[in-house]
């Protein structure tokens, strides 16, 4: 006759595994929402991905023991992809909500701001070029430094980006977009990487 462990013991063995599995499912769902909105920008998908990411963050706080190695690896892979890819839709949404689309996009992935010619005529010039590529590299570095246990690297990262963009921040529109975009992008990457740090213990 098979003797089953007492219910409390059984729950203590099963619940942590179920919790890590639930966190992984939530993160995969969030990554799916982000992947879908990358192809066709949709605001509801960004909201959904953000909610799923927040739920996963709460779930990983529940277990009292460290996650098994397989869950650490899988969650680490998913959150890293989510950190790198998800920051762009989140930043774009934050910019739209904050600026109400007062700036126009340019063909070179920057923004067009008003400028005066030497003759006094009003024209436009492009600033903050290559924002999408820089954002991907920024989130890659931010997530990697936190997941590696070196959060001090964030200060170096932000300093490098600020110095590199300094000459383009004369216009208020450029400063506004730079600050909002950078903070949203880095915050997203930090939350994703923070989940891995909690899981890894």
N, C-alpha and C positions, 0 to 999 in steps of 0.2 A: 504494500500500500504506500503510495507516494505521500510524503508529508510536506505540506507547503509551509513556507515561512509565515510567521505572524503577519497580519495585515500591515501594521505600522512599519515593520522591517521591509516588507515588499514595496510599500509606497516610497520609503526612503531610497530604495534601489531604482525604482522606475521613474519617479517624478523628475529627478534631475536630468535623466536622459531625455524624457519627453519635453522638458523645458528647453534644453539645448536644441532639440529637433524643431521645436516651435520657433525659436529665434532664427534658425537657419531658413525655415520656410518663409518667415516674414521678410528676411533680407533678400531672398531670391525673388519674392514677389515685388519688393521695392525695386530691385534691379531690372525686373521685367517691365515695370512701369516706366523707368528711366529709358530703357532701350526703345520702348515704343514711342516715347515723346521725342527722342533724338531724330527719328525719321520724319515725324510730323508733329511739330510743337503743339502740345495740348495742355492747357493750364490744369484741368482736373487731374491729369496723370501726375503732375508735379506735386499737387496737394496730396494725392494718394500715396506717392512714394515717400513724402515727408512724414505722413502719419504712420506708415509702415515702419520707417526707420526709427521713429520715436517709440513705437510699440516694441520693436526689437531691443532698443536700448533699455527699456523698463524690464523686459523679460529676462535679459541676461543678468540683471541684478538680483534675481530671485534665488538661484541655487547658492548654497553655502560652500560647495566644493568646486574645484577647478574642473573645467570641461575635459573630457577625454581627448587624446591627441587627434583623432579623426575629426572631431567637431572643431578643434582649434584650426586645423588646416583648412577645412571647408569654409568655415566662417571667415577666416583670414583672407581667403581668395575672393569671396563674395564682397566683403566690405571694402577691400582694396579697389576692386572694379567699380563698386558703387561710389567710392570716394572720388575716383578720377573722372568717371563719366557723369555722375549726378550733380556735380557742382555747377556745370554749365547751365542746365535748365533751371536750377534753383537761382543762380545769379541773374539769369535773364528775367525770370519772374519778379525777383526783388527789384530789379532796375525798372521794369515796366510799372510796378506798383508805386515805386518811389518817385519816378520822373514823369509818369504819365506819357511816356514816349515823346518827350520834348526834343530829343535829338534824333537825327536821321542816320541810319547805317550807311556805310560806304562800301564800295566794291572790295576794299582791302581789309575788311574785318575791323575797321576802326569806327569812328564817329565823325560827322561833319559839323564843325562849329563855325559861327560867323567870324569873319576876319576882314580887316580893312586893307586895301591895296595902297601903295605909296601915293596914288592919286586921290585917295579918299573915297573910293568906291567900295561898296560892301560885296564881299565874296565869301567863299567858304574854304576851309582847309581841314585836312584830315589829321586827327590825333588818335592816340591809343591804338595804333595799328597792331594787328596780330594778337588781339585780345583772347581769342579762343585758344590758340596754340599756347600762349603764355599761361592761360588758366589751367590747361591740362597739365603742363609741366609743374605749375605751382601746386596743384592738388596732389600730383604724384609725389613731389618732394615732401609736402606737408604730411600726407598719410604715412609715407615711408619713415620719416623721422619719429613720428609718434609711435608707430608700430614697432620700431626698433628700440624704443625706450629712450629717445633723445629729443624731448620736446623743446630743448633750447634751440634746436635748429630752426624752429619757427621764426625766432627773432632775426636770425641771419637771412632767412628767406624773404621776409617782409622788407627788411632793410635793402636787400639787393633789388627787389622790385621797385621800391620807392625811389632809390637812386636812379635806376634805369629809366623811370618815367618822369623824373623831376622836371625836365625842361618842357614837358607836354601838359603840365598841370596849371598853366597860367589862367585858363578859362574856367569859370565856375562849373560849366557843364562837365568838363573833363575831370575836375576834382571830385565832383559828386559821383560820377560813374565809377571812378577809380576806387573811391572809398567803399561805396556800396558793393561793387562787384568783388573787390578783394576780400572784404569782411565776410560776405556770404559764401564765397568760394572756400575760404580757409575754414570757416565755421563748419561747413558741410563736411569737409575732409576730416576735421578734428573729431566730429561726432562719430563718423564711420570708424576711424582709427581707434577712438576711445572704446568702442564696442569690442574690438579685438583685444585691447589691453585688459578689459574686464574679463573676457573669456580666458585669456592666457594666464591671468592672475599675476 
